[in-house]
């Protein structure tokens, strides 16, 4: 085995490992943020009642602080996945894959920023914020950004990646079909449900663990190749 082939094999081994670590970090951080927000905000918010913020604001602040770190991990996850495609990358689906991933990330950042702004405004002037209707409006915009638009972008991201897997054979075909099914749920879901929003981080976690297992299985083969060329 020549030097260029050895370098290529090492890169292929390191890339899934990096994707696995980044994906696991994103899934844990983003999933924890969603759960914290869901258990902190009551299901019935009729009438613009915001009294729950006085007791649950610390958990919501913690959830919002997790979002930037989850975003960094997701951005790294996208990068190492694209690196793994290499020369097999299809420009059409790679563009949709990258664009939808960045849109998902941007929408979550905007939604988190709106939530942080509402928390700061409520702490400064709670009665004025609620009476003016700004609180109800801002909450509605935030929910639509995260639970409608961002979730749809996550579905598009999954479909494009599943298609790339089918065309390149980088993942088992079964993973592509499971990805299509889960993405369809995200695309057609109506209303806010914790279980629906958790589909995306759970899917990222599953494929990241798969990447890690595949990488661990390939390491003994690399050692055997080194011994054979010694």
SVG drawing of the C-alpha trace seen along z (x, -y; Angstrom):
<svg xmlns="http://www.w3.org/2000/svg" viewBox="-57 -49 65 58">
<polyline fill="none" stroke="black" stroke-width="0.4" points="0.0,0.0 1.5,-3.3 1.6,-6.5 -1.4,-8.2 -3.6,-5.2 -2.5,-5.0 -3.4,-8.7 -6.7,-8.2 -7.6,-5.3 -6.6,-7.2 -8.8,-10.2 -11.8,-7.9 -11.3,-6.4 -10.9,-9.8 -13.9,-11.5 -16.6,-9.2 -15.1,-9.5 -15.3,-13.3 -18.8,-13.2 -19.8,-10.8 -18.4,-13.0 -20.0,-16.2 -23.3,-14.5 -23.5,-13.0 -22.7,-16.4 -25.4,-18.1 -28.0,-15.5 -27.4,-15.6 -27.2,-19.4 -30.1,-20.2 -32.3,-17.4 -31.7,-18.7 -32.6,-22.2 -35.9,-21.1 -36.8,-19.0 -35.9,-21.8 -38.0,-24.3 -41.0,-21.9 -41.1,-21.1 -40.6,-24.7 -43.5,-26.2 -47.0,-25.2 -49.2,-23.7 -52.0,-26.2 -50.9,-29.8 -54.3,-31.3 -54.7,-35.0 -51.0,-35.8 -50.3,-34.7 -46.5,-34.8 -46.4,-34.2 -44.7,-30.9 -41.5,-32.8 -40.9,-33.8 -40.4,-30.2 -39.1,-28.6 -36.9,-31.3 -33.6,-29.7 -34.3,-26.4 -35.3,-28.3 -32.1,-30.4 -30.1,-27.2 -31.9,-25.7 -31.1,-28.8 -27.5,-28.8 -27.2,-25.3 -28.4,-26.3 -25.1,-28.0 -23.0,-25.0 -25.4,-22.6 -25.2,-24.8 -21.4,-24.7 -21.5,-20.9 -24.1,-20.7 -22.0,-22.9 -19.0,-20.6 -21.3,-17.6 -22.2,-19.1 -18.6,-19.8 -17.3,-16.3 -20.2,-14.7 -19.4,-16.8 -15.7,-15.8 -16.7,-12.2 -18.6,-12.5 -15.4,-13.5 -15.4,-13.2 -18.8,-11.3 -20.6,-14.5 -23.6,-15.3 -23.7,-19.1 -27.5,-19.3 -28.2,-17.3 -25.1,-18.5 -26.4,-22.1 -29.8,-21.2 -28.1,-19.3 -25.8,-22.2 -28.5,-24.9 -31.1,-23.2 -28.7,-22.4 -27.6,-26.1 -31.2,-27.3 -32.1,-24.9 -29.2,-26.3 -30.0,-29.9 -33.7,-29.6 -32.9,-28.0 -30.5,-30.8 -33.2,-33.4 -35.8,-31.6 -33.5,-31.3 -32.6,-35.0 -36.3,-36.0 -36.8,-33.9 -33.9,-35.5 -35.2,-38.9 -38.6,-38.1 -37.0,-36.9 -34.9,-40.1 -37.9,-42.3 -40.1,-40.5 -37.4,-40.9 -37.2,-44.6 -41.0,-45.4 -43.2,-42.3 -46.6,-44.1 -45.9,-46.4 -44.7,-43.5 -47.8,-41.4 -50.3,-44.2 -49.0,-45.5 -49.4,-42.1 -45.7,-42.0 -45.2,-38.9 -47.9,-36.9 -46.8,-38.1 -43.1,-37.3 -43.9,-33.9 -46.0,-33.0 -43.3,-34.1 -40.7,-32.1 -42.8,-29.0 -43.5,-29.3 -39.8,-29.8 -38.6,-26.8 -41.5,-24.4 -42.7,-25.1 -39.9,-26.4 -36.8,-25.0 -38.4,-21.5 -39.3,-21.6 -35.7,-22.5 -34.5,-19.5 -36.8,-17.3 -35.3,-18.6 -31.8,-18.1 -32.6,-14.4 -34.1,-13.8 -31.2,-15.2 -28.7,-13.2 -30.7,-10.0 -30.7,-10.6 -26.9,-11.1 -26.5,-7.9 -28.6,-6.0 -26.6,-7.5 -23.2,-6.9 -23.6,-3.8 -21.8,-5.4 -24.5,-4.1 -26.7,-1.1 -29.9,-1.5 -32.0,-0.8 -30.7,-3.9 -31.8,-6.0 -35.4,-4.6 -35.7,-5.1 -34.4,-8.6 -37.1,-9.3 -39.8,-8.0 -38.7,-10.2 -38.3,-13.2 -41.8,-12.8 -43.1,-13.0 -41.3,-16.3 -42.6,-17.7 -46.3,-16.9 -46.5,-17.3 -49.0,-20.0 -48.7,-21.7 -46.1,-21.6 -45.2,-18.2 -42.1,-17.4 -41.9,-13.9 -41.9,-15.3 -39.2,-17.9 -37.0,-15.2 -37.1,-13.1 -34.3,-15.1 -31.7,-15.0 -32.6,-11.3 -31.9,-10.5 -28.6,-12.4 -27.6,-10.5 -28.5,-7.2 -26.4,-7.7 -23.6,-9.2 -23.4,-6.1 -23.5,-4.1 -20.5,-6.1 -18.6,-5.4 -19.3,-1.7 -18.2,-1.5 -15.0,-3.4 -14.2,-1.1 -14.7,1.9 -12.4,0.5 -9.5,-0.3 -8.4,3.4 -8.4,3.7 -6.0,0.6 -3.7,2.3 -3.7,5.4 -2.8,3.4 0.1,1.7 1.5,5.1 1.2,6.4 3.1,3.6 5.8,3.5"/>
</svg>
